[in-house]
Amino acid sequence: MHIFGTLYNRDIFECIQFLLAHHPLQVHLDFEPVHLAESESCRIYSKMNTGDCWWDTQDQLPAGATIVPVISSSDKTHLINFLGNQHAWPLYLRIGTIQKDIRRTHTKRFRILVGLIPFRPKGAKNTDKAWHSVVGTVLSPLQNLDITGLGLKWDCADGFQRQWYPLSATCVGDYPEQVMVAQVSYGSCPMCEIPKGAPMGH
């Protein structure tokens, strides 16, 4: 009810399956959580599979199963001025099982366009609700997946088949996208309760 225009999107599970089975990623996938430490009192958090979230979730899964952390990102992009200030608003998907140094390399193109967010008309209201409605529609298969169920058996780039549980891990965006995700007023901090206009760091 809050979407402006037409939403174009791909099946998010098919996109995740493609990345997991993509042969160039064979040596760049992490299938389980690990603990890294410099000493007994100094733990290292460097990649997604070294965090507590993956460990806490892994404990709830059957033996041999693992999760696919899904990373979504969006950024409104200005195209041209000649045809009425045309814009595009892509929604991309990456997966946290791809190692960080590879996943973040733009030339490798290990991200997939999963949706085109309809651009809101000038002066439209409830734009944050529209954004949440669109992204919620694209990511709805993740919300409906039962973590206590059987999971999804998908092929992997190393030739094995594994039992996967894809979960929404994080949403990456610049400040305007963060404001919409957090649904705060523009100029406010989307991560804390610093009053609008107050100097940052105090």
N, C-alpha and C positions, 0 to 999 in steps of 0.2 A: 504493500500500500504506500510505501514511502519511496519507491524507486522511480526516478525520473528517466523516462525513455526505455530503451531495450537493453537488457543484460545479455551479453555474449559470454559464454563460459564453457570450459572443458570439464570432463569428468575428472575430479581430483584424484581418485584412486588410480585411474589409468595413467595419469601423469607421474604419480609416485612409483607405480610399477615400472614405468619406462626408465626412470632414474636408477632404481635399484638394479635393473637388469642391463643397464647401459655398459657395454663391454669396456670402454676406456676408464671406467671407474673401478675396475676389478681390484686394484691394489689401494684404493683410496676410500674404502668403506669401513666404518666401525660398526660391529655387530653386537657389542656388549659394553656395559659400563666398566670403567677401570678407576683405580685409585692411584694417583701420582703424588709423591711427596719428596721433599728435599731431606727431611728428617722426621722423626716421630711427632714433632710439634709443629711442623711446617708443611701443610698440604698444598698442592698445586692444582689450581683450576685453570685449565688452558683450553680444553675442547669441550664440546657439549656432553660427551660421554664421561667426562670427569666430574660432572656436577652432581649434587645430591638429588636433584629432581629425577634423573634417569635411574639412580640407585633405588630411590623410594618407590618408583613405579615398577621397576623390574621385580621387586619382591612380591608384587601382586599377580605376576604372570606365571603361567605354567612353565615347567622346566623346558628349556630349549627355545622358548619364545623370546622375542625382543620387541622394542618399540621403534617407530620411525618418527622422530621429532620433526614436525612440519613447520617451516618458517615461511610466513607470508610477508610480502612487502608491496607497497604501492606508492606511486608518486605521480601527481598530476603533471602532465607535460604539455607545454605550449607548442603548437605546431606552426601555424602561419597566421598572418594578420589579414591576408587578402580576401579570405572567405568568411569574414565575421569572427575573427579571433578563434580559430579552430583549436580545440584541445583534445588530448587523449588522456585516459586515466587507466593505465594498465595495472593489473594485479598479478604479481609473480609468485611462484612457489619454488622453494629450495627445501632440501631435507637435511636434517642434522646428522644423519649417518655418514654423509660425505665429509671428509676431513676439512677442517676450517681453512687451511691454506689453499686447498683446491676449490672449495665451495665459494670463496670470496674473490676468486680470480675471474674478472669479467671476460677475458679472452677465451676462457674454457667454456663459457656458456652453459654451465650446469644449473641453470634456472629455467623454468618453463612459464610461459604466459598462460595463466589459467582463467583469466577473465578480463573483460573491458568494462570498467565501471561507467555507467551513463553519466555524462557531465550535467551538472545541475544548471537549470536556467538562471540567468542573472536575477538577483533579488529573491530567489526561492528561499522558503523557510524550511526548517527541519532537515537541513542538509546532513547533519550528523546522524540522524535516524536513517536517512537514505543510504548513507555510507555503510552503517551497521547492517542494514537490511540486505544490501548487495553482498557484502563480504560474508554475512551469515548464510546467505543462500549458497554461495560457492563452497563454503567450508562445512555445510550442514552434514555431509556424510561422516565427517570426523566426530561431530557432536552425537550422532546417532549410533556410533560404534560402541558396543558393550565391551569394556576392558576385562570383564569376567567371562566373556564368551569364548568362542573358538578362535577368534582372530582371523587373519587372512593369509592363506598360503600363496606366496609369490616367489618366482624365480629370482635369483640374484646374479650379479655379474660374474661371480666366481664359479658358477655352474651348479650351485646347491639351491635347494628350495627351503625356505624358512617360514616360520609362523610369525607374522608381523601384526603389530598393533599401532597403526598410525595415529598420532596425537598432535593436536595443535600446540606448538611450543612457544612461539613468539611472533610478534608482528613488527616489522621493521619499517620505519618511515621517517620523513623529516618532520619539522615542527608542526606544520598544518595537519599532517596525518596523525601525529601524536595527540593533538588537541581533539580531533574527532574520535579517536579511540577512547580517550579518557573522558570525553564529553565535558570539557571545561571551557570557560570563556577564553577567547583569543587574547594572548598576552599573559595568561596565567601559566604557572608551571604544571605540566601534566603528571609530574611524579611526586610532588610534595605539596605542602600547604602554605608556601610562601605567598603572602598577599600580593595582588597585582600591583606592579609599580615598585615593589620593594627591591633593594639591591640584592642580587644573587650572592650567595656565599655568607649571608648574615642570618 
